[in-house]
Amino acid sequence: MQKKQSKKQGDQGRQGRQGERFISLLPCLIALASGILMGLTVAPVGAWFLAWIALVPLWVLVVTSAKRKNQSPPAPSSSPAPPAVFWGIGYHGVALSWITGIHPMTWLGVPWWPSLAITLFCWGFISVLGGIFVAIWAAVMVRLGGQKPWLRILIGTAVWCGLESLWSAGPLWWSSLAYTQSPHNLVILHLGQLSGPNTVTAAIVAVNGLIAEGWTNRRDAESAERISSVSRQLLQVGEPAQRTGFFAPLWFVNKYFATATGLLITLHLIGFILYSRPIAQPPEAALKVGIIQGNIPNRLLRSSEGFRRAQENYTSGYITLANQGVDAVLTPEGALPIFQRNLLSTALVAAVKEKGVVAWIGAFGERGDSYTITLFTFNTKGEIVSRYDKAKLVPLGEYIPFEGILGGIVQRLSPLDAHQVPGSANQIFDTPFGRAIASICYESAFPEQFRRQAAMGGQFILSSSNDAHYTASMPFQHHAQDIMRAIETDRWSARATNTGYSAFVDPHGKTLWMSGYNTYETHAETIYRRQTQTLYVRWGDWLTPLLLISSGGAWLVIKGRGVILFRL
């Protein structure tokens, strides 16, 4: 009998410990699930509306942790860092899952198993990095948020925008909260014309924060609604003051949801006003641009067959577009994977000399013993008159960080033997039609690249990319990034890719035409040169510093009042 009781007690103890472990893991699981929901806002799912609620569970967990920390005496509670890390991994892991499409890299000479290891490392590293940034945000919220909901919302919004700005200043950047709305919610994306993508990010964080604060204060309101029996008796008598007091707790909660709804509607109305402005299209500013989507698989790039097909596809496409009366032709990144010194002897340049139509050709530039990924401008005589060198290189894909340490482990992933180097950060790209805003592939994720060129007089956007080694969701996300850049700078955009998606976009972010995927296509569209300057182009991201200063000042004021009251 005693053995049975001991066994029963042991089973109950194990079950209890398992239950405790599950309860301790529950916040992380909730945070992971909400992070995954945020990841579903982008391609291939595109459930953009989830962004306005997907941060709420994490916010509630962080606020709950902060309240427990500020109790006197402090209540035992788990750190908000693990749930925050899980949220970041869920979001960035799902949003950047297209990275796995680069495997296998056998076409680059990387064996299958090392290719898999490199791919998983890249995916895991950037997902964990995203988790670390969210954990920093949560830690600041717990440390500085205090007990005032409005201050938490202000600090939470400011710190999130500040961290995104910090992250985007480095080489690893892609998945801003703002791009969860692209390309579907063009109205809200127009807030980017005010202070860049962080304006949209701030809107998303603030709305989520208001909803979360309403939720966390629900229990307080429910407790307040349990009024004393005396108050109930007075209420029955019909005392107006008591009646008001009865409904006050309900309003205390609803005001957060009402404010969130009002803010969401107001921000969309502002965006709609900007979205509704007519786009001037003067005939003298018209520019008919043709693009060629060569559809050359990357696995063929290093072979003679691949180069033969590239010459054939881009030359025939150029001639077709020239015969359609275009003013210029745009080709993708690395359309002809050869050095500048060999470019002049190609059939494509010969066609440029014959037809006399300007061409922007993607190839490799030379800089001493190194090379650059470059977009060259060929004038009507087939002469190179300008070039733009890719300034933002893909870590591990196009250069190896800490190469002296990691070079021998990771190996160089570039198809060329020479050393690839980035272009200057302050380049300008003059063409026979005026100054252009140039972007090569990965640079589409960096709004400052476009803002600077627009401020320097760039009148239209030329985006040249090669996304051939990824799944279809990646080029669609890439297209979404280019849409944001067109809206923020108020510029027309022509985008040429190797295998898709190539497109034309107007300054309101509307896609005028988009190619198929893994298809050979040519297309011509009229775009217009513009010299307007949005508030973002003129002033940059002024909102983030304003939020940080405002939240910091508010925190210092409240902290100062607390110190004075304590002394009194």
For each residue, the residues with C-beta under 8 A, 3 or more apart:
1: 4 5
2: 5 6
3: 6 7
4: 1 7 8
5: 1 2 8 9
6: 2 3 9 10
7: 3 4 10 11
8: 4 5 11 12
9: 5 6 12 13
10: 6 7 13 14
11: 7 8 14 15
12: 8 9 15 16
13: 9 10 16 17
14: 10 11 17 18
15: 11 12 18 19
16: 12 13 19 20
17: 13 14 20 21
18: 14 15 21 22
19: 15 16 22 23
20: 16 17 23 24
21: 17 18 24 25
22: 18 19 25 26
23: 19 20 26
24: 20 21 27 78
25: 21 22 28 29
26: 22 23 29 30
27: 24 30 31 61 78 82 83
28: 25 31 32 82 83 86
29: 25 26 32 33 86
30: 26 27 33 34 57 61 83
31: 27 28 34 35 57 58 61 83 84 86 87 90
32: 28 29 35 36 86 87 89 90
33: 29 30 36 37 57 90
34: 30 31 37 38 54 55 56 57 58 87 90
35: 31 32 38 39 54 58 86 87 88 89 90 91 93 94
36: 32 33 39 40 90 91 94
37: 33 34 40 41 47 50 53 54
38: 34 35 41 50 51 54 55 87 90 91 94 95 177 180
39: 35 36 42 90 91 92 93 94 95 97
40: 36 37 45 47 50 94
41: 37 38 45 46 47 48 49 50 51 54 95 180 181
42: 39 45 46 48 95 175 179 180 473 477 480
43: 46 473 474 476 477 480
44: 472 473 476
45: 40 41 42
46: 41 42 43 184
47: 37 40 41 50
48: 41 42 51 180 181 182 184 185
49: 41 52
50: 37 38 40 41 47 53 54 180
51: 38 41 48 54 55 177 180 181 204
52: 49 204 207 208 264
53: 37 50 56 208 211
54: 34 35 37 38 41 50 51 57 91 208
55: 34 38 51 58 59 204 205 208 209 212
56: 34 53 59 60 208 211 212 215
57: 30 31 33 34 54 60 61 212
58: 31 34 35 55 61 62 83 84 87 134 138
59: 55 56 62 63 156 208 209 212 213
60: 56 57 63 64 212 215 216
61: 27 30 31 57 58 64 65 80 83
62: 58 59 65 66 80 83 84 138 141 142 145
63: 59 60 66 67 141 145 152 212 213 216
64: 60 61 67 68 77 216
65: 61 62 68 69 77 78 79 80 138 142
66: 62 63 69 70 80 141 142 145 146 152
67: 63 64 70 71 147 216
68: 64 65 71 74 75 76 77
69: 65 66 74 75 77 142
70: 66 67 74 146 147
71: 67 68 74 75
72:
73:
74: 68 69 70 71 77
75: 68 69 71
76: 68
77: 64 65 68 69 74
78: 24 27 65 82
79: 65 82
80: 61 62 65 66 83 84 135 138 139 141 142
81: 84 85 135 138 139
82: 27 28 78 79 85 86
83: 27 28 30 31 58 61 62 80 86 87 138
84: 31 58 62 80 81 87 88 131 134 135 137 138 139
85: 81 82 88 89 128 131 132 134 135
86: 28 29 31 32 35 82 83 89 90 131
87: 31 32 34 35 38 58 83 84 90 91 131 134
88: 35 84 85 91 92 127 128 130 131 132 133 134 135
89: 32 35 85 86 92 93 127 128 130 131
90: 31 32 33 34 35 36 38 39 86 87 93 94
91: 35 36 38 39 54 87 88 94 95 130 134 175
92: 39 88 89 95 96 126 127 129 130 131 175
93: 35 39 89 90 96 97 123 127 130
94: 35 36 38 39 40 90 91 97
95: 38 39 41 42 91 92 174 175 477
96: 92 93 99 123 126 127 174 175
97: 39 93 94 100 123 473
98: 101 470 471 473 474 477
99: 96 102 119 122 123 126 470
100: 97 103 119 120 123 471
101: 98 469 470 471 474
102: 99 105 119 122 397 469 470
103: 100 115 116 118 119
104: 110 112 115 116
105: 102 108 110 115 118 119 413 469
106: 109 110 111 112 115 299
107: 298 299 300 301 302 469
108: 105 413 414 415
109: 106
110: 104 105 106 114 115 118 411 413
111: 106 114 115
112: 104 106 115 116
113: 116 117
114: 110 111 117 118 411
115: 103 104 105 106 110 111 112 118 119
116: 103 104 112 113 119 120
117: 113 114 120 121
118: 103 105 110 114 115 121 122 396 410 413
119: 99 100 102 103 105 115 116 122 123
120: 100 116 117 123 124
121: 117 118 124 125
122: 99 102 118 119 125 126 396
123: 93 96 97 99 100 119 120 126 127
124: 120 121 127 128
125: 121 122 128 129
126: 92 96 99 122 123 129 130 172 174
127: 88 89 92 93 96 123 124 130 131
128: 85 88 89 124 125 131 132
129: 92 125 126 132 133 172
130: 88 89 91 92 93 126 127 133 134 175
131: 84 85 86 87 88 89 92 127 128 134 135
132: 85 88 128 129 135 136
133: 88 129 130 136 137 163 167
134: 58 84 85 87 88 91 130 131 137 138
135: 80 81 84 85 88 131 132 138 139
136: 132 133 139 140 159 163
137: 84 133 134 140 141 156 159 160 163
138: 58 62 65 80 81 83 84 134 135 141 142
139: 80 81 84 135 136 142 143
140: 136 137 143 144 145 155 159
141: 62 63 66 80 137 138 144 145 152 155 156 159
142: 62 65 66 69 80 138 139 145
143: 139 140
144: 140 141 155 555
145: 62 63 66 140 141 142 151 152 155 156
146: 66 70 151 152 555 558
147: 67 70
148: 151 152 558
149: 152 153 213 216 217 256
150: 153 154
151: 145 146 148 154 155 551 554 555 558
152: 63 66 141 145 146 148 149 155 156 209 213
153: 149 150 156 157 206 209 210 213
154: 150 151 157 158 547 550 551 554
155: 140 141 144 145 151 152 158 159 551 555
156: 59 137 141 145 152 153 159 160 205 209
157: 153 154 160 161 202 205 206 209 547 551
158: 154 155 161 162 544 547 548 550 551 552
159: 136 137 140 141 155 156 162 163 548 551
160: 137 156 157 163 164 177 201 202 205
161: 157 158 164 165 198 201 202 205 543 544 547 548
162: 158 159 165 166 544 547 548
163: 133 136 137 159 160 166 167
164: 160 161 167 168 176 177 198 201
165: 161 162 168 169 198 541 544
166: 162 163 169 170
167: 133 163 164 170 172 173
168: 164 165 173 176 445 446 447 448
169: 165 166
170: 166 167 173
171: 392 393 395 401
172: 126 129 167 395
173: 167 168 170 176 445 446
174: 95 96 126 445 477 481
175: 42 91 92 95 96 130 179
176: 164 168 173 179 197 201 445
177: 38 51 160 164 180 200 201 204 205
178: 181 182 189 192 197 198 199 200 201 204 484
179: 42 175 176 182 197 477 480 481 484
180: 38 41 42 48 50 51 177 204
181: 41 48 51 178 184 185 188 189 200 204
182: 48 178 179 185 186 189 480 481 483 484 509
183: 186 479 480 483 509 511
184: 46 48 181
185: 48 181 182 188 189
186: 182 183 189 190 275 483 487 508 509 510
187: 190 268 271 272 275
188: 181 185 191 200 203 267 268 271
189: 178 181 182 185 186 192 200 271 483 484 487 509
190: 186 187 193 270 271 272 274 275 487 508 509
191: 188 194 195 199 200 203 267 270 271 274
192: 178 189 195 196 197 199 200 447 484 487 488 536
193: 190 274 487 488 490 534 535 536
194: 191 199 534 535 536 543
195: 191 192 198 199 535 536 539 540 541 542 543 544
196: 192 199 447 451 488 536 540 541 543
197: 176 178 179 192 200 201 447 484 488
198: 161 164 165 178 195 201 202 541 543 544
199: 178 191 192 194 195 196 202 203 536 543
200: 177 178 181 188 189 191 192 197 203 204
201: 160 161 164 176 177 178 197 198 204 205
202: 157 160 161 198 199 205 206 543 544 547
203: 188 191 199 200 206 207 263 264 267
204: 51 52 55 177 178 180 181 200 201 207 208
205: 55 156 157 160 161 177 201 202 208 209
206: 153 157 202 203 209 210 263
207: 52 203 204 210 211 260 263 264
208: 52 53 54 55 56 59 204 205 211 212
209: 55 59 152 153 156 157 205 206 212 213
210: 153 206 207 213 214 256 257 259 260 263
211: 53 56 207 208 214 215 256 257 260
212: 55 56 57 59 60 63 208 209 215 216
213: 59 63 149 152 153 209 210 216 217 256
214: 210 211 217 218 253 254 255 256 257 260
215: 56 60 211 212 218
216: 60 63 64 67 149 212 213 219
217: 149 213 214 220 221 252 253 256
218: 214 215 221 222 253
219: 216 222 223
220: 217 223 224 249 252
221: 217 218 224 225 249 250 252 253
222: 218 219 225 226 249
223: 219 220 226 249
224: 220 221 227 248 249 252
225: 221 222 246 249 250
226: 222 223
227: 224 231 232 235 245 246
228: 231 232
229: 232 233
230: 233 234
231: 227 228 234 235 242 245 246
232: 227 228 229 235 236
233: 229 230 236 237
234: 230 231 237 239 242
235: 227 231 232 238 239 242 243 246
236: 232 233
237: 233 234
238: 235 243
239: 234 235 242 243
240: 243 244
241: 244 245
242: 231 234 235 239 245 246
243: 235 238 239 240 246 247
244: 240 241 247 248
245: 227 231 241 242 248
246: 225 227 231 235 242 243 249
247: 243 244 250 251
248: 224 244 245 251 252
249: 220 221 222 223 224 225 246 252 253
250: 221 225 247 253 254
251: 247 248 254 255
252: 217 220 221 224 248 249 255
253: 214 217 218 221 249 250 256 257
254: 214 250 251 257 258
255: 214 251 252 258 259
256: 149 210 211 213 214 217 253 259 260
257: 210 211 214 253 254 260 261
258: 254 255 261 262
259: 210 255 256 262 263
260: 207 210 211 214 256 257 263 264
261: 257 258 264 265
262: 258 259 265 266
263: 203 206 207 210 259 260 266 267
264: 52 203 207 260 261 267 268
265: 261 262 268 269
266: 262 263 269 270
267: 188 191 203 263 264 270 271
268: 187 188 264 265 271 272
269: 265 266 272 273
270: 190 191 266 267 273 274
271: 187 188 189 190 191 267 268 274 275
272: 187 190 268 269 275 276
273: 269 270 276 277
274: 190 191 193 270 271 277
275: 186 187 190 271 272 508
276: 272 273
277: 273 274
278:
279: 506 507 508 528
280: 285 528 530
281: 285 286 528
282: 285 286 528
283: 286
284:
285: 280 281 282 528 529 530
286: 281 282 283 526 527 528
287: 327 328 433 460 526 527 528 529
288: 325 326 327 328 524 525 526 527
289: 326 327 328 329 330 494 504 524 525 526 527
290: 317 318 321 322 324 326 328 329 330 522 523 524
291: 329 330 331 494 495 496 502 504 522 523 524
292: 313 314 317 318 321 329 330 331 332 335 496 521 522
293: 332 496 497 498 499 500 502 515 519 520 521 522
294: 309 310 313 314 317 331 332 335 498 520
295: 313 498 499 518 519 520 521
296: 300 301 306 309 310 313 468 498 499
297: 300 301 306 468 499
298: 107 301 466 468 469 498
299: 106 107 306
300: 107 296 297 303 305 306 309
301: 107 296 297 298 306 307 334 337 415
302: 107 306 337 415
303: 300 306 307
304: 307 308
305: 300 308 309
306: 296 297 299 300 301 302 303 309 310 337
307: 301 303 304 310 311 336 337 338
308: 304 305 311 312
309: 294 296 300 305 306 312 313
310: 294 296 306 307 313 314 335 336 337
311: 307 308 314 315 336 346 347 348
312: 308 309 315 316 347
313: 292 294 295 296 309 310 316 317 520
314: 292 294 310 311 317 318 331 335 336 348 361
315: 311 312 318 319 346 347 348 351
316: 312 313 319 320
317: 290 292 294 313 314 320 321 329 520 522
318: 290 292 314 315 321 322 329 348 351 352 355 357 359
319: 315 316 322 323 351 355
320: 316 317 323 324 522
321: 290 292 317 318 324 326 329 357 522 524
322: 290 318 319 325 326 329 351 355 357
323: 319 320
324: 290 320 321 524
325: 288 322
326: 288 289 290 321 322 329 357 524
327: 287 288 289 357 358 433
328: 287 288 289 290 357 358 359 360 431 432 433
329: 289 290 291 292 317 318 321 322 326 357 358 359 360
330: 289 290 291 292 359 360 462 464 494 496
331: 291 292 294 314 335 336 359 360 361 362 464 496
332: 292 293 294 335 362 464 465 466 496 497 498 502
333: 362 373 375 390 440 441 464 465 466 497 498
334: 301 337 362 363 364 373 466 498
335: 292 294 310 314 331 332 361 362 363 498
336: 307 310 311 314 331 343 346 348 361 362 363
337: 301 302 306 307 310 334 363 364 415
338: 307 342 343 346 363 364
339: 342 343 363 364 365 366 371
340: 343 344 363 364 365 366 374 376 384
341: 344 366
342: 338 339 345 346
343: 336 338 339 340 346 349 361 363 376
344: 340 341 349 382 384
345: 342 349
346: 311 315 336 338 342 343 349 350
347: 311 312 315 350 351
348: 311 314 315 318 336 351 352 359 361
349: 343 344 345 346 352 353 361 378 382
350: 346 347 353 354 382
351: 315 318 319 322 347 348 354 355
352: 318 348 349 355 356 357 358 359 378 380 382
353: 349 350 356 381 382
354: 350 351
355: 318 319 322 351 352
356: 352 353 380 381
357: 318 321 322 326 327 328 329 352 380
358: 327 328 329 352 377 378 379 380 431 432 433
359: 318 328 329 330 331 348 352 377 378
360: 328 329 330 331 375 376 377 378 431 462 464
361: 314 331 335 336 343 348 349 375 376 378
362: 331 332 333 334 335 336 373 374 375 376 440 464 466
363: 334 335 336 337 338 339 340 343 374 376
364: 334 337 338 339 340 371 372 373 374 416
365: 339 340 371 372 373 374 376 387 389
366: 339 340 341 370 371 372
367: 370 371 372 389 421
368:
369: 418 419
370: 366 367 418 419 420 421
371: 339 364 365 366 367 416 418 419 420 421
372: 364 365 366 367 389 390 420 421 422 423
373: 333 334 362 364 365 389 390 393 398 420 440 441
374: 340 362 363 364 365 387 388 389 390 423
375: 333 360 361 362 387 388 429 438 440 462 464
376: 340 343 360 361 362 363 365 384 386 387
377: 358 359 360 384 385 386 387 429 430 431 432
378: 349 352 358 359 360 361 382 383 384 385
379: 358 382 383 385 432
380: 352 356 357 358 432
381: 353 356
382: 344 349 350 352 353 378 379
383: 378 379
384: 340 344 376 377 378 387
385: 377 378 379 430 431 432
386: 376 377 429 430 431
387: 365 374 375 376 377 384 429
388: 374 375 423 427 429 438 440
389: 365 367 372 373 374 422 423 424 427
390: 333 372 373 374 393 422 423 440 441 442 443
391: 422 423 424 425 427 443 449
392: 171 422 442 443 445 446 449
393: 171 373 390 397 398 399 420 422 442
394: 397 398 399 441 442
395: 171 172 398 399 400 401
396: 118 122 399 400 401 410 413
397: 102 393 394 413
398: 373 393 394 395 413 414 420
399: 393 394 395 396 403 420 421 422
400: 395 396 403 406 407 410 412
401: 171 395 396 406
402: 405 406
403: 399 400 406 407
404: 407
405: 402 409
406: 400 401 402 403 409 410
407: 400 403 404 410 411 412
408: 411
409: 405 406
410: 118 396 400 406 407 413
411: 110 114 407 408
412: 400 407
413: 105 108 110 118 396 397 398 410
414: 108 398 420
415: 108 301 302 337
416: 364 371 420
417:
418: 369 370 371
419: 369 370 371
420: 370 371 372 373 393 398 399 414 416
421: 367 370 371 372 399
422: 372 389 390 391 392 393 399
423: 372 374 388 389 390 391 427
424: 389 391 427
425: 391
426: 452
427: 388 389 391 423 424 438 453
428: 435 453 456 457 458
429: 375 377 386 387 388 435 436 437 438 453 458 462
430: 377 385 386 434 435 436
431: 328 358 360 377 385 386 434 435 436
432: 328 358 377 379 380 385
433: 287 327 328 358 436 459 460 529
434: 430 431 457 459 460 529
435: 428 429 430 431 453 456 457 458 459
436: 429 430 431 433 453 458 459 460 461 462
437: 429 450 453 454 458 459 460 461 462 489 491
438: 375 388 427 429 453 461 462 464
439: 443 444 449 450 461 462 463 464 482 485
440: 333 362 373 375 388 390 443 463 464 465
441: 333 373 390 394 444 464 465 466 467 478
442: 390 392 393 394 445
443: 390 391 392 439 440 446 449
444: 439 441 463 465 478 481 482 485
445: 168 173 174 176 392 442 481
446: 168 173 392 443 449 450
447: 168 192 196 197 450 451 484 485 488
448: 168 451 452 540
449: 391 392 439 443 446 452 453
450: 437 439 446 447 453 454 458 461 485 488 489
451: 196 447 448 454 455 488 489 536 537 540
452: 426 448 449 455 456
453: 427 428 429 435 436 437 438 449 450 456 458
454: 437 450 451 457 458 489 490 491 533 537
455: 451 452 533 537 538
456: 428 435 452 453
457: 428 434 435 454 531
458: 428 429 435 436 437 450 453 454 461 489 491
459: 433 434 435 436 437 491 529 530 531
460: 287 433 434 436 437 491 492 493 494 527 528 529 530
461: 436 437 438 439 450 458 482 485 486 489 491 492 493 494
462: 330 360 375 429 436 437 438 439 493 494
463: 439 440 444 482 493 494 495 496
464: 330 331 332 333 360 362 375 438 439 440 441 495 496 497
465: 332 333 440 441 444 475 478 495 496 497 498
466: 298 332 333 334 362 441 497 498 499
467: 441 470 474 475 478 497 498 499 500
468: 296 297 298 498 499
469: 101 102 105 107 298
470: 98 99 101 102 467 473 474 475
471: 98 100 101 474
472: 44 475 476 500 517
473: 42 43 44 97 98 470 476 477
474: 43 98 101 467 470 471 477 478
475: 465 467 470 472 478 479 497 499 500 501 517
476: 43 44 472 473 479 480 501
477: 42 43 95 98 174 179 473 474 480 481
478: 441 444 465 467 474 475 481 482 497 501
479: 183 475 476 482 483 495 501 503 511 514
480: 42 43 179 182 183 476 477 483 484
481: 174 179 182 444 445 477 478 484 485
482: 439 444 461 463 478 479 485 486 493 495 503 505
483: 182 183 186 189 479 480 486 487 493 505 509 511
484: 178 179 182 189 192 197 447 480 481 487 488 509
485: 439 444 447 450 461 481 482 488 489 491 493
486: 461 482 483 489 490 491 492 493 505 506 507 509
487: 186 189 190 192 193 483 484 490 507 508 509
488: 192 193 196 197 447 450 451 484 485 534 536 537
489: 437 450 451 454 458 461 485 486 507 534 536 537
490: 193 454 486 487 507 530 532 533 534 537
491: 437 454 458 459 460 461 485 486 507 530
492: 460 461 486 504 505 506 507 527 528 529 530
493: 460 461 462 463 482 483 485 486 503 504 505 527
494: 289 291 330 460 461 462 463 504 525 527
495: 291 463 464 465 479 482 501 502 503 504 505
496: 291 292 293 330 331 332 463 464 465 502
497: 293 332 333 464 465 466 467 475 478 500 501 502 515
498: 293 294 295 296 298 332 333 334 335 465 466 467 468
499: 293 295 296 297 466 467 468 475 517 518 519
500: 293 467 472 475 497 515 516 517 518 519
501: 475 476 478 479 495 497 514 515 516 517
502: 291 293 332 495 496 497 514 515 521 523
503: 479 482 493 495 511 512 513 514 515
504: 289 291 492 493 494 495 511 512 513 523 525 527
505: 482 483 486 492 493 495 509 510 511 512
506: 279 486 492 509 510 512 527
507: 279 486 487 489 490 491 492 530
508: 186 190 275 279 487
509: 182 183 186 189 190 483 484 486 487 505 506
510: 186 505 506
511: 183 479 483 503 504 505 514
512: 503 504 505 506 525
513: 503 504 523 525
514: 479 501 502 503 511
515: 293 497 500 501 502 503 519 521 523
516: 500 501 519 521
517: 472 475 499 500 501
518: 295 499 500
519: 293 295 499 500 515 516
520: 293 294 295 313 317
521: 292 293 295 502 515 516
522: 290 291 292 293 317 320 321
523: 290 291 502 504 513 515
524: 288 289 290 291 321 324 326
525: 288 289 494 504 512 513
526: 286 287 288 289
527: 286 287 288 289 460 492 493 494 504 506
528: 279 280 281 282 285 286 287 460 492
529: 285 287 433 434 459 460 492
530: 280 285 459 460 490 491 492 507
531: 457 459
532: 490
533: 454 455 490 537 538
534: 193 194 488 489 490 537 538
535: 193 194 195 538 539
536: 192 193 194 195 196 199 451 488 489 539 540 541
537: 451 454 455 488 489 490 533 534
538: 455 533 534 535
539: 195 535 536 542
540: 195 196 448 451 536
541: 165 195 196 198 536 544 545
542: 195 539 545 546
543: 161 194 195 196 198 199 202 546 547
544: 158 161 162 165 195 198 202 541 547 548
545: 541 542 548 549
546: 542 543 549 550
547: 154 157 158 161 162 202 543 544 550 551
548: 158 159 161 162 544 545 551 552
549: 545 546 552 553
550: 154 158 546 547 553 554
551: 151 154 155 157 158 159 547 548 554 555
552: 158 548 549 555 556
553: 549 550 556 557
554: 151 154 550 551 557 558
555: 144 146 151 155 551 552 558 559
556: 552 553 559 560
557: 553 554 560 561
558: 146 148 151 554 555 561 562
559: 555 556 562 563
560: 556 557 563 564
561: 557 558 564 565
562: 558 559 565 566
563: 559 560 566 567
564: 560 561 567 568
565: 561 562 568
566: 562 563
567: 563 564
568: 564 565
